[in-house]
Amino acid sequence: MKRGQDYSSVQDITALRSALVIREHLGFRRASEVLGVNQSVLSRRVQALEDALGVSLFQRHAGGARPTHAGERFLEEVSQALDLLQHAAAHAGEAGRGEVGRLRLGHVWPVAMGPAGGILRAYRQSAREVEIELMEASASALVTAVLDREIDLALVEYDAAPPTLDRLMLWAEPWLLASPAHAPAEMGRGWATLRDAPMLCCASDDWVGMQRAITARGGPTLDVRVQRTSREGVMSLVAAGAGYALAPESLAAGVGPAVTFTRLPDGYPPLRMAAIWQSGADNPALRRFLSQLRLAAQPGPVHSFAAE
């Protein structure tokens, strides 16, 4: 028998499993019944395996068969190897279904509250072994990170998504004015409320776009003061009376009573959130997350979280 044929015989999973069944039932006859194959076929499988190994795996006798010393050592290692192979196949299936692996997500606004928080919790329930990494940055920085494949997907404003990336509209929510609770803004006065008020924002906020939207509706030029802190830090400054801030409604749900939120006047456009990603991405964890996003997408009118 040629060496290549010997190697093939040793790698024959069917022959190896057959030998394990013979070992378990101490005989060819009972093993053939369990496996549902002819006893002569089973015998030839084991014979080919023994020829390839150059050792006898079993001692045959009238009452059945039992492993030789060499056969016992070999079959014990085969059993362990087949268990590892089974685990590897199971893990490969989990990876293919997106149940394990890593998902890198970018976001502009905090994702603990509102639809984003619900989506993340639902995804975590269905893919507990997936490692989730979050990156908070400006929309332009997140677009670059997606294009450079530094992250798998980003949650940004719908209009910030370039045509070179895939885009999915997720939900829309109103913008609110955050003001100190001890001196709430009377938005019944319209945009005049903000005429001389310091407007606080993060460096990653699109305050130029906000100013443009306010000006287009007859509002004043804002006294914008960019803060090198998080949005939680900005809300702390608002609570302390240092100024006002604009925030989407979902963010307001996580802010304490020291800050009051009121709707903006004159049909200020809502925040429209979208997911962006590279087409043809081969990360199964991303594909699973996209399925979750499509189920959770809320097309249509502005969604309000105040009553939830």
KACOR-V857750 format. One record per pair of residues at least 6 apart in sequence whose C-alpha atoms are under 7 Angstrom apart, sorted by the first residue. I is the first residue (numbers start at 1). GAP is how many residues later the second one is. If there is no record, write none. Layout:
BEGIN
i->I gap->GAP
i->I gap->GAP
END
This chain:
BEGIN
i->6 gap->46
i->7 gap->45
i->9 gap->39
i->9 gap->40
i->9 gap->43
i->10 gap->39
i->10 gap->42
i->15 gap->30
i->15 gap->31
i->15 gap->34
i->19 gap->27
i->20 gap->55
i->21 gap->10
i->22 gap->6
i->22 gap->9
i->23 gap->43
i->23 gap->44
i->25 gap->6
i->26 gap->38
i->26 gap->39
i->26 gap->40
i->27 gap->37
i->27 gap->38
i->28 gap->11
i->28 gap->36
i->28 gap->37
i->29 gap->10
i->32 gap->6
i->32 gap->7
i->32 gap->10
i->50 gap->6
i->50 gap->7
i->56 gap->12
i->56 gap->15
i->57 gap->10
i->57 gap->11
i->57 gap->13
i->57 gap->14
i->58 gap->7
i->58 gap->8
i->58 gap->9
i->58 gap->10
i->58 gap->13
i->59 gap->6
i->59 gap->7
i->59 gap->8
i->59 gap->9
i->60 gap->6
i->94 gap->6
i->95 gap->6
i->95 gap->189
i->96 gap->188
i->97 gap->187
i->98 gap->186
i->98 gap->187
i->98 gap->190
i->99 gap->28
i->99 gap->30
i->99 gap->31
i->99 gap->186
i->100 gap->27
i->100 gap->29
i->100 gap->30
i->100 gap->185
i->101 gap->29
i->101 gap->30
i->101 gap->184
i->102 gap->28
i->102 gap->29
i->102 gap->30
i->102 gap->183
i->103 gap->27
i->103 gap->28
i->103 gap->29
i->103 gap->30
i->103 gap->49
i->103 gap->182
i->103 gap->183
i->104 gap->28
i->104 gap->29
i->104 gap->30
i->104 gap->47
i->104 gap->48
i->104 gap->49
i->105 gap->28
i->105 gap->29
i->105 gap->30
i->105 gap->46
i->105 gap->47
i->105 gap->48
i->105 gap->49
i->106 gap->28
i->106 gap->29
i->106 gap->30
i->106 gap->36
i->106 gap->45
i->106 gap->47
i->106 gap->48
i->106 gap->49
i->107 gap->28
i->107 gap->29
i->107 gap->30
i->107 gap->47
i->107 gap->48
i->107 gap->49
i->108 gap->28
i->108 gap->29
i->108 gap->30
i->108 gap->31
i->108 gap->47
i->108 gap->48
i->110 gap->141
i->111 gap->6
i->113 gap->137
i->113 gap->138
i->113 gap->140
i->113 gap->141
i->114 gap->136
i->114 gap->191
i->119 gap->177
i->123 gap->166
i->123 gap->169
i->137 gap->67
i->138 gap->66
i->138 gap->67
i->139 gap->17
i->139 gap->21
i->142 gap->12
i->145 gap->6
i->146 gap->6
i->146 gap->7
i->146 gap->131
i->146 gap->132
i->147 gap->131
i->152 gap->125
i->152 gap->134
i->153 gap->122
i->153 gap->123
i->153 gap->124
i->154 gap->121
i->154 gap->122
i->154 gap->123
i->155 gap->118
i->155 gap->119
i->155 gap->120
i->155 gap->121
i->156 gap->117
i->156 gap->118
i->156 gap->119
i->157 gap->114
i->157 gap->115
i->157 gap->116
i->157 gap->117
i->158 gap->11
i->158 gap->114
i->158 gap->115
i->158 gap->116
i->161 gap->6
i->161 gap->115
i->165 gap->111
i->165 gap->112
i->165 gap->113
i->165 gap->114
i->166 gap->110
i->166 gap->111
i->166 gap->112
i->166 gap->113
i->167 gap->107
i->167 gap->108
i->167 gap->109
i->167 gap->110
i->168 gap->106
i->168 gap->107
i->168 gap->108
i->169 gap->104
i->169 gap->105
i->169 gap->106
i->169 gap->128
i->170 gap->103
i->170 gap->104
i->170 gap->105
i->170 gap->127
i->170 gap->128
i->170 gap->129
i->171 gap->101
i->171 gap->102
i->171 gap->126
i->171 gap->127
i->171 gap->128
i->171 gap->132
i->172 gap->98
i->172 gap->99
i->172 gap->100
i->172 gap->101
i->172 gap->130
i->172 gap->131
i->173 gap->75
i->173 gap->76
i->173 gap->97
i->173 gap->98
i->173 gap->99
i->173 gap->129
i->173 gap->130
i->173 gap->131
i->174 gap->74
i->174 gap->75
i->174 gap->96
i->174 gap->97
i->174 gap->128
i->175 gap->71
i->175 gap->72
i->175 gap->73
i->175 gap->74
i->175 gap->88
i->175 gap->89
i->175 gap->95
i->175 gap->96
i->176 gap->70
i->176 gap->71
i->176 gap->72
i->176 gap->73
i->176 gap->85
i->176 gap->86
i->176 gap->87
i->176 gap->88
i->177 gap->68
i->177 gap->69
i->177 gap->70
i->177 gap->84
i->177 gap->85
i->177 gap->86
i->177 gap->87
i->178 gap->66
i->178 gap->67
i->178 gap->68
i->178 gap->69
i->178 gap->81
i->178 gap->82
i->178 gap->83
i->178 gap->84
i->179 gap->6
i->179 gap->59
i->179 gap->65
i->179 gap->66
i->179 gap->80
i->179 gap->81
i->179 gap->82
i->180 gap->58
i->180 gap->59
i->180 gap->60
i->180 gap->61
i->180 gap->78
i->180 gap->79
i->180 gap->80
i->181 gap->58
i->181 gap->77
i->181 gap->78
i->181 gap->79
i->184 gap->76
i->185 gap->8
i->186 gap->7
i->187 gap->6
i->187 gap->77
i->187 gap->78
i->190 gap->75
i->191 gap->28
i->191 gap->29
i->195 gap->25
i->195 gap->27
i->196 gap->27
i->197 gap->26
i->197 gap->46
i->197 gap->47
i->198 gap->25
i->198 gap->26
i->198 gap->27
i->198 gap->45
i->198 gap->46
i->199 gap->23
i->199 gap->24
i->199 gap->25
i->199 gap->26
i->199 gap->44
i->199 gap->45
i->199 gap->46
i->200 gap->24
i->200 gap->25
i->200 gap->26
i->200 gap->27
i->200 gap->34
i->200 gap->43
i->200 gap->44
i->200 gap->45
i->201 gap->24
i->201 gap->25
i->201 gap->26
i->201 gap->33
i->201 gap->44
i->202 gap->24
i->202 gap->25
i->202 gap->26
i->202 gap->27
i->202 gap->28
i->202 gap->29
i->203 gap->23
i->203 gap->24
i->203 gap->25
i->211 gap->10
i->211 gap->11
i->215 gap->6
i->217 gap->49
i->238 gap->6
i->238 gap->21
i->239 gap->19
i->239 gap->20
i->248 gap->23
i->249 gap->56
i->250 gap->55
i->270 gap->32
END
